[in-house]
Amino acid sequence: MKFKSLVLLCSLLAAADLALAQDIDAVLADTKKTALPLLPKVVGAMQSAVAAKGTAGAIPVCRVEAPALLHEMRQQTGWNIKRVSLKTRNAVTGTPDAWEAKQLALFNVRAANGEKPEQMEVSEVVSDGDGKRSLRYMKALPVAPVCVQCHGPAATLSDELKAALARDYPDDRATGYHAGEVRGALSVRRPL
């Protein structure tokens, strides 16, 4: 009798684990469906601004428009959504927490091993410490050619751009990148 009870308990636990995994897969799919369309909006706005106003004139897209889009999405979803980097331009909004910093470092290792940054993502269910759990999700942001104009090696940046960056981002560390590298990531923390 004890053996049958143990087998039944194990079967129930396995079924619960499978159901939870399927639920998490559905939540992850919904998270990506909701958050990822934000990325092409930011890139498109940046490309348009660079074409119309030049690189220095496009700074407000990253400084104002992208954070406004993220804020709007946070308001709509209740999720913590932000852009993070190991080399921040705006330390207040872009500094990663410990989990994000670890994932960014791993993205860099993966890129060094030949994986394409645009294909990199990671997700994990984490405990929030108060008995609640969250889905953590990050999607790598690769350095596109348009990004190099403002995030490339410091020696390649125009004096006008350097002056604008110094004015708007006095603690800027977000230069020295080359196309195809990992610039940072879109990070989502979604309560479960």
N, C-alpha and C positions, 0 to 999 in steps of 0.2 A: 504494500500500500504506500509506504514512504517513497519508494522508487517511482511509482506512477505519479505521485504528487510532485516529486522533483522534476520529472519529465514534463509534466503539465506546466509547472512554473517556468521552466526553461523555455518552453514553446511560447508561452504568453509573453515573456520578456523579449524573445526574439521577434515576435510579431509587433510588439510595441516599438522596438528599435527600428524595424523596417518602416513602420508608419511614421515615426518621427523623422527618419531620413527622407522619406517621400515628402513630408510636410516642409522640411528644411529646403529640399530641392525646389519646391513650389515657391517658397518665400524668396529664395535666391533668384529664381527666374523673374519674379515680380520686381525685385529690387533692381535688377539689371534693366528690365524693361522700362522702369520708371526713371532711373538715374542716368543711364548712359546717353539718352538723347541730348542731354545737356552739353556733352563734349563737342559735337559738331557745331552747335550754336556758338560756343565760345571761339572755336577755331575760325568759323566763318566770319564772325564779327571782327576778329583780329585781322584776318586777311583783307577784309573790306576797309578797315581803318588804316592799315598800312598803305594800301593802294591809294586811298583818298588823302591821307594826312601825313604820310611818312612814318617812320618808325617811332620817333619821339612823340608825334601827334597821336599815335595809337596807344600810348601808355594807359589812358583812361579806360580802355576796354578791359585790360587785366586788373586795373586798380579799382574800377567802379562797376562796370557792367557785369563782369564775371562774378564778383561777390554778390551783386544784386540778384543774379539768376540763382545762385546757391541759396541765398536767404529766402527767396520766393519758394524754392523747392522744399527747404526746411519747414517753412510755414505750412505748405500744402500737405506734407507727409508726416511731420513730427519727428523725422529722422535727423541725426547729426550728419550733415553732408558738407565736405570741405575738400579743398585742394591742399595737399601737403607735399613737402620736399625736404630732403636732407640739406639742401642749399637754398634757404628761403630768400625770397625777395621781401616779403612782409612777414616778419617773425610773429606778429600778433595773430594773423589768420592762417599762416602756413606751416607752423611748427608741428611736427608729428608727435603723437604720444608714443609711449614705449612700444606698443604693438605695431603701430604704423611705421616707426623707425626700423624695427626689425624687418618688416615686410619690404620696405624700400631698399634696405641693404641686400636682402635676398633677391630683389628684382635686379639690382646691379650685378650680382653674382651670375644670375641667369643670363643677363645680357652679355656679360663677359664670356660666357660659355656658348654664345651664338644664338640664343633665343631672341626672337624679335620682340621688342618692347610693346608693340601694339597688340600682341597676343597675350601679354602677361596679365594675370589677375589672380586673386587669392580670396578665399572666404573661410570663415571659421565661426562657430558658435562659441561665445565666451560668457562666463559668469560675470555679472556686474558687481558682485560682492555683497549685494543686498538680497540675495535669493532670486534675483531676476536674471534673465539671460538676454543677450543681444546677438544678432547676426552682424559680424564685421565683414566688410567687403571692400577690396581695393582693386582698382584698374589702373595699370601703369599709364602714364602720359609720356609718350615719346617726344623727343625734340624733333619737330618738323622743320623744314627749311625756313618757314616764316618765323619760327621761334629763335633761330640762330641770329637773326638781325638784332635781337634785343638780349638774348641769353648766351651768345657766342663768346669766344675769347675776348677779353677786355681790350686787347690791342686792335681788334677789328671794329670796335664800336666808335661811332662818330663822336666828336666833341659835344655836339648838340645833345645827343642821346645820353652821354655820360653826365652832362649837367642836369638833364631832366631826371635821370635816375637818382642822382645825388640829392636833388630837391625833394622828389616824391618818396624815395626809399633810402634814407641815409644809412641804413644798416644792411644794404643789399649784399647778398652773397651768391646770387643766382646767375653768375656768368661763368664762362669757361666751357660751356657745353658745345657739342658737335651734333649734327643731324644724326638721328638714329639712336642716341643715348636715352636713358630714362631721365626725364626732367623732374618727375614727381609722380603723384597719383591722385586720382579721385578716390576719396575715402568715404564710406557710408557706415554708420553704426545705427542699426535698426532694432528697436526693442522687439522681443518676441512675446 
